[in-house]
Amino acid sequence: MRFLLYNIRYAAGAGPGFNLPVPGAGYLRGNRDNLIQIRQFIKSLDADVVGLVEVDTGSIRTGMLNQAEIIAGELGHYTIYESKYGESSLNNRLPIVRKQGNAFLAAPRVHGERFHYFDTGIKRLIIELELEEVAIFLVHLSLKYRHRQSQLRHLHEFVTASDKPVIVAGDFNTFWGEDELYLFMQACGLTSANAGRLPSYPSQSPRKELDFILYGRGIELLDFQIPQVKFSDHLPLVFDFKVPGAAEAAA
């Protein structure tokens, strides 16, 4: 199987122009050409499952178009998405912001999905996608170290409760890289697919390892890549894997 993780920054683009005429101005502008490039790139990878972080689900920025549905339609995939702030958050009352979320795109063999929420931080959403062979958790952790550590403790409870091999992926905002995740990974029995600790942010000149695909026991890594595409401020992560036990059972 192939899993693609990509923080697409609402398809708003990257580079110096993003911060013109004022810093962060790019967040307010739609960029349909960039969305087309992202869509074509994702299609070219032929991934079984795609985890999208920072996807616009239909704000005035995109002309009310849902980016997750547009990309899923191109792939012929099933999609689930949700606001990343939680039902009680004030952010869900703000234009544009309330449509900022995360999403899974998957071939139509999904067994179920669940939305969980952290009890700390601004970005609280955890999407759990259950496939026949594996459970995948998608997250976008807090910018604050203290909140991230609380979120990781909460995430540990979901991961260890799963009765299937687990993948945990997302933008972890770990400014100290994998070292910040060491205790969480040890407690959950997880390994990073990015064995070389290659940076994924910023895409123009990568220096930080913020994006992770972590996999648990029962999953075998076949290949890992970080394509050098600059449609977002993050680089995408591509994880090819198999679940040997499931393959034997099917045989």
LOMILO-89615 format. One record per residue (C-alpha): x, y, z; residue number from 0; residue in one letter. Coordinates in steps of 0.05 Angstrom, whole numbers, plus 5000, padded with zeros to 4 digits. Example, Ala and Ser with C-alpha at 12.3 -4.5 7.8 and 13.67 -1.06 7.14 Angstrom:
(node (5246 4910 5156) 0 "A")
(node (5273 4979 5143) 1 "S")
% end
This chain:
(node (5000 5000 5000) 0 "M")
(node (5020 5072 4990) 1 "R")
(node (5004 5128 5040) 2 "F")
(node (5015 5201 5022) 3 "L")
(node (5018 5255 5076) 4 "L")
(node (5015 5327 5052) 5 "Y")
(node (5004 5393 5088) 6 "N")
(node (4978 5433 5028) 7 "I")
(node (4970 5500 5063) 8 "R")
(node (4900 5508 5035) 9 "Y")
(node (4932 5506 4965) 10 "A")
(node (4949 5580 4977) 11 "A")
(node (5020 5570 4949) 12 "G")
(node (5090 5585 4975) 13 "A")
(node (5148 5631 4961) 14 "G")
(node (5159 5706 4973) 15 "P")
(node (5093 5726 4940) 16 "G")
(node (5054 5692 4996) 17 "F")
(node (5072 5748 5043) 18 "N")
(node (5054 5806 4997) 19 "L")
(node (5029 5859 5006) 20 "P")
(node (5030 5841 5081) 21 "V")
(node (5056 5780 5119) 22 "P")
(node (5008 5722 5112) 23 "G")
(node (4966 5755 5057) 24 "A")
(node (4968 5690 5018) 25 "G")
(node (4922 5657 5068) 26 "Y")
(node (4866 5703 5044) 27 "L")
(node (4875 5691 4970) 28 "R")
(node (4850 5632 4929) 29 "G")
(node (4900 5599 4882) 30 "N")
(node (4864 5553 4834) 31 "R")
(node (4924 5542 4790) 32 "D")
(node (4963 5516 4850) 33 "N")
(node (4905 5470 4870) 34 "L")
(node (4907 5441 4800) 35 "I")
(node (4981 5427 4806) 36 "Q")
(node (4971 5395 4875) 37 "I")
(node (4914 5353 4848) 38 "R")
(node (4956 5329 4788) 39 "Q")
(node (5015 5314 4833) 40 "F")
(node (4974 5273 4881) 41 "I")
(node (4942 5235 4824) 42 "K")
(node (5010 5219 4795) 43 "S")
(node (5031 5183 4859) 44 "L")
(node (4972 5134 4856) 45 "D")
(node (4967 5130 4932) 46 "A")
(node (4917 5083 4966) 47 "D")
(node (4907 5133 5023) 48 "V")
(node (4921 5207 5025) 49 "V")
(node (4924 5248 5089) 50 "G")
(node (4915 5322 5077) 51 "L")
(node (4932 5374 5130) 52 "V")
(node (4909 5446 5122) 53 "E")
(node (4854 5435 5071) 54 "V")
(node (4799 5486 5056) 55 "D")
(node (4731 5452 5058) 56 "T")
(node (4693 5508 5024) 57 "G")
(node (4706 5580 5045) 58 "S")
(node (4702 5646 5007) 59 "I")
(node (4777 5638 4995) 60 "R")
(node (4763 5580 4947) 61 "T")
(node (4697 5606 4920) 62 "G")
(node (4661 5557 4966) 63 "M")
(node (4696 5497 4933) 64 "L")
(node (4716 5439 4978) 65 "N")
(node (4788 5422 4963) 66 "Q")
(node (4784 5353 4994) 67 "A")
(node (4724 5335 4949) 68 "E")
(node (4758 5364 4887) 69 "I")
(node (4821 5323 4897) 70 "I")
(node (4782 5261 4917) 71 "A")
(node (4739 5267 4854) 72 "G")
(node (4802 5269 4811) 73 "E")
(node (4826 5205 4844) 74 "L")
(node (4759 5169 4846) 75 "G")
(node (4769 5165 4922) 76 "H")
(node (4724 5167 4982) 77 "Y")
(node (4737 5228 5027) 78 "T")
(node (4724 5249 5099) 79 "I")
(node (4742 5316 5128) 80 "Y")
(node (4727 5360 5188) 81 "E")
(node (4745 5427 5219) 82 "S")
(node (4808 5420 5260) 83 "K")
(node (4786 5465 5317) 84 "Y")
(node (4732 5425 5353) 85 "G")
(node (4657 5437 5358) 86 "E")
(node (4659 5488 5415) 87 "S")
(node (4717 5530 5387) 88 "S")
(node (4705 5603 5372) 89 "L")
(node (4744 5592 5308) 90 "N")
(node (4683 5557 5280) 91 "N")
(node (4647 5624 5279) 92 "R")
(node (4700 5660 5237) 93 "L")
(node (4696 5666 5161) 94 "P")
(node (4749 5625 5124) 95 "I")
(node (4778 5598 5189) 96 "V")
(node (4717 5555 5204) 97 "R")
(node (4729 5518 5138) 98 "K")
(node (4801 5500 5154) 99 "Q")
(node (4808 5427 5167) 100 "G")
(node (4843 5361 5154) 101 "N")
(node (4821 5304 5108) 102 "A")
(node (4831 5233 5087) 103 "F")
(node (4823 5209 5016) 104 "L")
(node (4820 5134 5006) 105 "A")
(node (4802 5081 4956) 106 "A")
(node (4731 5056 4972) 107 "P")
(node (4749 5000 5020) 108 "R")
(node (4744 5040 5084) 109 "V")
(node (4715 5002 5143) 110 "H")
(node (4700 5064 5185) 111 "G")
(node (4722 5132 5208) 112 "E")
(node (4719 5169 5274) 113 "R")
(node (4731 5241 5295) 114 "F")
(node (4766 5251 5362) 115 "H")
(node (4788 5315 5395) 116 "Y")
(node (4845 5335 5441) 117 "F")
(node (4824 5373 5503) 118 "D")
(node (4881 5424 5496) 119 "T")
(node (4908 5469 5441) 120 "G")
(node (4873 5506 5384) 121 "I")
(node (4881 5452 5332) 122 "K")
(node (4846 5393 5365) 123 "R")
(node (4822 5345 5311) 124 "L")
(node (4844 5272 5306) 125 "I")
(node (4816 5233 5247) 126 "I")
(node (4819 5158 5254) 127 "E")
(node (4811 5119 5189) 128 "L")
(node (4800 5045 5194) 129 "E")
(node (4819 5000 5136) 130 "L")
(node (4817 4924 5134) 131 "E")
(node (4890 4917 5151) 132 "E")
(node (4910 4980 5188) 133 "V")
(node (4884 5040 5228) 134 "A")
(node (4912 5109 5210) 135 "I")
(node (4909 5171 5254) 136 "F")
(node (4917 5240 5223) 137 "L")
(node (4935 5300 5267) 138 "V")
(node (4959 5372 5266) 139 "H")
(node (4990 5387 5333) 140 "L")
(node (4995 5452 5371) 141 "S")
(node (5049 5504 5361) 142 "L")
(node (5059 5506 5437) 143 "K")
(node (5106 5454 5466) 144 "Y")
(node (5066 5444 5530) 145 "R")
(node (5002 5433 5491) 146 "H")
(node (5036 5385 5443) 147 "R")
(node (5060 5342 5500) 148 "Q")
(node (4990 5339 5529) 149 "S")
(node (4963 5322 5460) 150 "Q")
(node (5014 5266 5451) 151 "L")
(node (4993 5236 5518) 152 "R")
(node (4920 5237 5495) 153 "H")
(node (4940 5208 5427) 154 "L")
(node (4976 5151 5462) 155 "H")
(node (4910 5128 5491) 156 "E")
(node (4878 5121 5422) 157 "F")
(node (4939 5087 5390) 158 "V")
(node (4948 5035 5445) 159 "T")
(node (4873 5019 5444) 160 "A")
(node (4873 4999 5371) 161 "S")
(node (4868 4925 5355) 162 "D")
(node (4900 4935 5287) 163 "K")
(node (4970 4956 5265) 164 "P")
(node (4974 5032 5270) 165 "V")
(node (5001 5090 5230) 166 "I")
(node (5003 5159 5262) 167 "V")
(node (5016 5216 5213) 168 "A")
(node (5011 5291 5207) 169 "G")
(node (5043 5358 5219) 170 "D")
(node (5069 5351 5290) 171 "F")
(node (5100 5421 5294) 172 "N")
(node (5160 5390 5329) 173 "T")
(node (5212 5445 5324) 174 "F")
(node (5263 5398 5356) 175 "W")
(node (5247 5342 5307) 176 "G")
(node (5241 5269 5326) 177 "E")
(node (5275 5279 5393) 178 "D")
(node (5212 5313 5417) 179 "E")
(node (5172 5250 5400) 180 "L")
(node (5219 5199 5431) 181 "Y")
(node (5179 5182 5493) 182 "L")
(node (5113 5180 5454) 183 "F")
(node (5143 5134 5402) 184 "M")
(node (5173 5088 5454) 185 "Q")
(node (5108 5084 5493) 186 "A")
(node (5068 5068 5431) 187 "C")
(node (5119 5022 5398) 188 "G")
(node (5124 5068 5337) 189 "L")
(node (5180 5078 5287) 190 "T")
(node (5190 5137 5240) 191 "S")
(node (5186 5120 5166) 192 "A")
(node (5236 5178 5157) 193 "N")
(node (5297 5140 5182) 194 "A")
(node (5344 5193 5156) 195 "G")
(node (5308 5248 5193) 196 "R")
(node (5302 5289 5129) 197 "L")
(node (5270 5358 5138) 198 "P")
(node (5204 5375 5105) 199 "S")
(node (5197 5449 5122) 200 "Y")
(node (5201 5500 5092) 201 "P")
(node (5195 5470 5023) 202 "S")
(node (5238 5524 4990) 203 "Q")
(node (5298 5507 5035) 204 "S")
(node (5280 5450 5083) 205 "P")
(node (5310 5456 5153) 206 "R")
(node (5259 5427 5202) 207 "K")
(node (5228 5359 5210) 208 "E")
(node (5155 5377 5226) 209 "L")
(node (5117 5324 5186) 210 "D")
(node (5118 5251 5207) 211 "F")
(node (5093 5183 5187) 212 "I")
(node (5101 5136 5247) 213 "L")
(node (5084 5063 5240) 214 "Y")
(node (5074 5008 5291) 215 "G")
(node (5087 4934 5299) 216 "R")
(node (5058 4890 5244) 217 "G")
(node (5075 4940 5189) 218 "I")
(node (5135 4932 5144) 219 "E")
(node (5166 4992 5110) 220 "L")
(node (5180 4982 5036) 221 "L")
(node (5200 5052 5015) 222 "D")
(node (5199 5124 5039) 223 "F")
(node (5206 5188 4997) 224 "Q")
(node (5201 5263 5005) 225 "I")
(node (5186 5291 4936) 226 "P")
(node (5217 5359 4925) 227 "Q")
(node (5155 5396 4901) 228 "V")
(node (5140 5467 4923) 229 "K")
(node (5065 5475 4918) 230 "F")
(node (5061 5486 4993) 231 "S")
(node (5108 5510 5048) 232 "D")
(node (5113 5436 5069) 233 "H")
(node (5141 5378 5028) 234 "L")
(node (5099 5315 5021) 235 "P")
(node (5117 5248 5051) 236 "L")
(node (5106 5182 5015) 237 "V")
(node (5105 5116 5053) 238 "F")
(node (5101 5049 5018) 239 "D")
(node (5086 4991 5065) 240 "F")
(node (5054 4923 5074) 241 "K")
(node (5022 4885 5131) 242 "V")
(node (5052 4815 5125) 243 "P")
(node (5004 4781 5173) 244 "G")
(node (4944 4807 5134) 245 "A")
(node (4973 4783 5068) 246 "A")
(node (4983 4713 5097) 247 "E")
(node (4912 4711 5124) 248 "A")
(node (4884 4731 5056) 249 "A")
(node (4925 4676 5023) 250 "A")
% end
